[in-house]
Amino acid sequence: MPSKSTDVWVTGIGLMSAAGEGTAAHLAFFDDPGRGPLVDEAGFAPYPVHRMAEIDMTRQIPKKSDLKQMETWQRIGVYAAGLALADAGIAQNPELLSRTHLVVAAGSGERDAAVDAKVLDTIAALGDTQFSAKEILPTALRPTLFLAQLSNLLAGNISIVHNVTASSRTFMGEEMAGLSAVENAVRRISAGQTELVLVGGALNAERKDLLLGYELGRNLWPHPYAPVWNRNDQGGGFIPGSAGAFLVLEARPHAEARGVRAYARIDAVVTDRAERNESGDIRASLSQLFTRIAGNVAPTPIGVLSGASGVQGPTEEEQAFLGDLGARDFTPAVRAFGSRLGHTVEAQFPVGLALAALALGRGRYFASADNDAVEQPLKTPLQRVLVTGVGHWRGEGLALLGPVDGGRIG
């Protein structure tokens, strides 16, 4: 980043998950550890899943034609984006929307399991492995399905539904997509290249095709619910969670000029992609990233919102890194939000940033989980929050957020 950079403020938050819809629902949920987690252990047994709360999608996507042509993950993302725009006071404002840039972390779309099964059944019945799926697909799929597989359709639908008409960028690649999307948005504002960015991601975890893909890599947790820090004894694994998280990021002068209050200030976002060939590679990567962003930060207790997945190796190394912070006098008050909402893959880092901004916006941290050796109370006033993002397979990132003087919300 340039030596003289523009402050990046979080001026809008759109969140939806198993905890419900909006900022108030998520604050209430994380302030009461006894309420959760909200997990379905039967619907996709033996794999627990954090299902999306019941939400009327027409409140942000009023046209039935728009809803019909979107997959569920797109609906989640479009809805969360609408919440963020409304929260920032940008929704229904054509002048601001025309200058709002869009950065999205996206997956590759959802498969139609019924059609896949029909193709396989036909191949088995014919005894012909050379059978062409083209003979079934034109009559079995809705016309938009192939387009719906494109990762940039989420950005397209956000633009169509909410009239966000400046530039659009989509990053694809699991957790790394969320890390890169946020880093890109923050760097562009900090460098003075733009003033308004809507950034985030979405995941529909309630999909057998998604569960199959992750379990083929032995990444899922196939046991009754346990917090992410308590899964290593049984081999680790993540519990997927449906979620949408979008943030409106704004250059400080622009926010001040339109008289908007901010939740928090994003001081830095840094990412890496360690090779992970040796034990300790992830820990070293996180340590180097923290050194890059902590040069001007006094060693005091710090809130840490961890995006740890529960997959054994990466989670163990992140926990070791958090222990290193304590040795450097940055006593970490850790909260693994994935224990409460599930692992949301592309949306995981945006979810963490949204929760960090909520805590800083009201000037109070979240309660620690009962009887948890890792999650300890923050014994000083909340000054900064570190958000971690460690991909279950690849990618590491950190974000450091601080309060906005005079701009506190709540």
N, C-alpha and C positions, 0 to 999 in steps of 0.2 A: 504494500500500500504506500501511497505517497506520504511524505513526512507530515504534511499538513492536510488532514482529511476532514470530511464532514461527518458530524455525529449522526448515527443511525438510530432512529427511534422506532419502537413498536407502537403503532397507533391504532391497530385493529387486530382482533383475535377471533377466529372462527374455529370452534372445537365441537366435535361430536364423537361419541364413543359408547361403550357399555355404561358409562356414568351418566349419559344423557346428552342434552344439547345445550351449548352455550357456556359462558364463563361462570355464571352463578352456580350451575349444576356441578361443574368440575371443582370449583372452590369448596363447595359443601362436601363433595365426595372425598377430597383429599384432606380435608380438615377432620374427618371422622374415620380413622383407620378401622374402627369396628364395623363399618358398613360393608366392607368388601372382603375379597374381590367378587365380582359378578361373573361367574364362570358357568358355562354349560358343559357338564361332564358326560352327558348322555347322547346328545345329538350326533356327535362324530366320534363316539367311543372307539378305541381307548384314548383318543386325543381330546383334551379339554380345549375349549374355544371361548374367548370373550366375545359374545355376540353384541352387535349394535343395538342400542336401546330403540324402542318403538318410536319412530319419528315420522310425522306427516311431511313427506318430501314436497308436497305442493306448496308449502309455505315459502319455499325459495325457488321452486321450479314449477310455476303455475300451469304451463302448457302441457297437456297430456301427450301431445306429439313429441315434445322434448323428452319427457320421462320414458316414453315407450322405446325410443331409439337408443337410450343409454343402458349400459350394463350397470349393475349395482355399485361397483366401485366408482364409476363415473358420477352416478347420482350423489354418492357420499361426498366426493370431492367438490362437485358443483355447489352442493348445499353448504358445505363448510366455507367455501370461498364467498358465498353470499352473506354468511354470518359475519365474516371478517370485514367485508366491504361496508355492511350496515354499521358495524361497531365503530369503524373509522370515520363514519359520516361521508362516505364516498358514494354509496349506492344511490341510484337515481339522479346522479349529478353528471350529466354528459361531459361537461368540461373537464372534470377531474378524471372520469373514467377513460377519456380519450388519451390521457397522459399517464395512465397506470400500466406499467409493464408487468408481464406475467411470467413467473418461473415455476415450473411444475416438476415434481418427482413422481414418476409413474411406472407402473408395471406394464406387462405386455397384453393385458386384457384377460377376459375370462373365457374358458372353453364351454361349449354346450355339451354337457356330459351325456345327455340323451342321444344326441346325434353321434357322438363318438361311439357309444354302445351299439347304435344301429349299424354303423360301419363295420365294427368288429363282428357283430352277429351275422351280418351278410357274408363277410369273408369266411366265417366258420361254416355257414350253411352251404356255401358254394364249394368249399374246399379248394379255393383258388386264392393263393396269396398274392397273385398279380392283379386282383380286382382293384379297379380304380375308384377311389372315394369320390371322384368327380361325378359318378353316376348317381350318387345320393345327395351330395351337398346342395346342388342347385334347387332341389325341391324341399329339402329339410330345413334350410337356414333362412332366416329373415334376410331381406336384401341388404341391410346395413351391417350384418354380422362381421363380414371381413373387414370393413372399415373400423368396426369397433375394436378390432384386435390391435389397432395402431395406438401406440402409447401417447401420441400427441392429440388424440381425440378428447382427452380430458381438458386440455387447454382450449381446444376448439369449442367445446360445449360451454366452458366458463365464459368465453368471449361472446358466444351467441346468447346465452341466457342472461348474463349480467352486463353485457355491452362494454367489456374491458377490451379496448381496441388499440392499445399501443403494441409494442413488440411482444413476442411470445417465445419462450425457450422451454424445452422439455428435456429432463435428464432421466435416463433409464438405467437401472442397475441396483436394485434392492436398496439396502441401507445407504450405500454410497450415493445413490441418486438424491436422497434427502439431504445428505451432507453437502453435496456439490451444489444443489439448488440454492440452499441458504447461503453458502459461501459466495456464490456468484451474485446473488442479490445484494448482499452486504457490501461486497467489494465495489460494485457498480455505483451504489449510492455514496459510499465513502470517497470514491475517486471523483465524484461530481459528474458522473455520466448520466445520471437520472435522479429524480426526486421522489418517485412513488413506485413501489413494487409490491405486487401481490404474490406471495410465495408459499408453497405448501405441497401436500401430497395426501393420498388416500389409499386405504386398503379394505377390501371386502374379504375377511378371513373365513367366512362361512361357505367355503367352496371345497368340494372333495378333490377337484383337480389341483388346487393349490396345496392342500394337505398331502396329496400323493407326491407331488413334486418335492416338497421339503422333506418328507419322510424317506424318499429314496436316497437322500443324502444323510439320513439319520440325524436330522436336526430337530425333530419334534419331541415333546415331553409326553410319553405314553402312560402316564400314571395319574392318580388323583392330584388335584392342585397342590402346588408348593410354591413359595416365593422363589424368585430367581436365584437368591443366594443359597437356597437349601436344596438344590437339585444335583449338585456335583457327586454326592454319594451314590446316586443311581444313574450316573452317566450323563447327566445334563440334558438340555433340550429346551426349546422355547414353546410357549403357549400362544398361538396367534390371537390377535385381537383386531376387530373391525374398528376403524377410526378414520376421521378426516380432520386435518389440521391445516389451516391457512392463516398467515399473518400479513397484515399491511405494514410494510417497512417504509419509513419516510425520512427524508433529509430534515434535520432539525430546523433550518431556516424556513423550509416549506411548511412544516407543521406549525411553527410559531406564527407564520404569516396568516394561516387560516384559523388560528386560535384553537387548535385541537390539543387535548391533553394526551399524554403518552403513558404507557404502562412501564416501559423500561428503555434503557439504552443498551444497544449491542456494541460492546467494545471491541470484540474480535471474534472471528470464526476461522479456524484453521483445520486443514484436513491432510490425511496421508493415506497411503495404501501399502502397508508393510508386506513383505513377501510371505511372512508367516512360515518360513522354512524351519525355523528353530524355536524352541520354547523360549519365551522372553522377547520375541520380536514385537509383539503387540504392546507389551509393557514399555519397551524402549521407545516405540513410536509415540505413545501417549505422553511419555516423559518429555520427549523432544518438543512435542506440540505445546505442552504446558509451559515449557521454558520460553517459547516464542511469545506467548501472550501474557506471561506473568512478570515481565521485566519491571514494570512500574507498579506492581501490586504488592502492598505490604503483607508480610506473612501473618495473617490473622485467620480465625475460623471462617470457613466458607461453606455456603450451601452447595451441595452437589446433587443435581438431578441426573441420575444415571439411566442411560438407555440400554443397560445390560440386557441381553436376550435370555440368558440361562443356559445357552450352549456352553459346554464345559470349558474347553480351552480358552476361548476369548473372555468368558466371564471370570475365570480364575485370574487371568492376567490383568483384567481391569481392576479386580479387587486388590491385586498386588500393587498396582499403580496408585490406587486410592490410599493404600497404606503408606506408600512413599510420600504422598502429600502430607500426611500426619508427621512424618519424620522431618519434613521441611517446615514445620510449624504452620502449615495451612490445614488446620484440623478440620477434616471434612465431615459435614453433617449430611450423610448420604440418604437419598430417597430413590429407590428403584421404581420408577413409575410403571415399568412393564409388569411388575408384580400385581398392580391394581387394574391396569387396562389391557394387558397382553402385549405381545410384541407386534408392532404394526409395520415393520419392514420399511417401505419407502416413506411412510409418514412418521416414523419413530423420532427422528431428529426434530422435525417441525413440532411434534407434540411436546417434546421436552422444552423447546424454546417457548412455546405458548404457556406452559405451566410455570416456567421460570419468570416470564414477564408478568403473569398474574400475581405471583408471590411478591415480586418487587413492586408492582403497582399498588399493592395495599400495604407494603412495608412489613409483612409478617410471613414467616416460613410455614411450611406444612408440618403437621404433627408427625412424629416418628411412629413406626409400627410397634405394637406391643411385643415384648419378648423377642426382639430381633437384635442379635449381637452386632450386626453391621450398621443398622440404622439407629443413630444416636441423636438426641436433641441438639439443636443449635443453641449454644449457651451465651451468645452475644447477639446484639441486634443484627438483622439481616442487612448486609451491605453489598454483597455480590453473590451471584449464582453461577456456578460452572455446570454446563450441560455436556454430558459425554454421549458419544455415539460410536459404538463398536459393532461393526457388522458381524453377523453370525458366521460369515465366510470370508469377506474382504471389507476393508475400509475402516478408517478410524477418523474421528473428528472431535473437536472441542469448541465450545462457544462460551465466552465470558460476558455476562450481562451485569449492569449496574443500574441504580435508581436514577430517575430523572428529577432533578431539583425543581420543585414548583409544579411538576406535571403529574403528580401522583393521582391515581384513580382509586376510588373506594375509600 
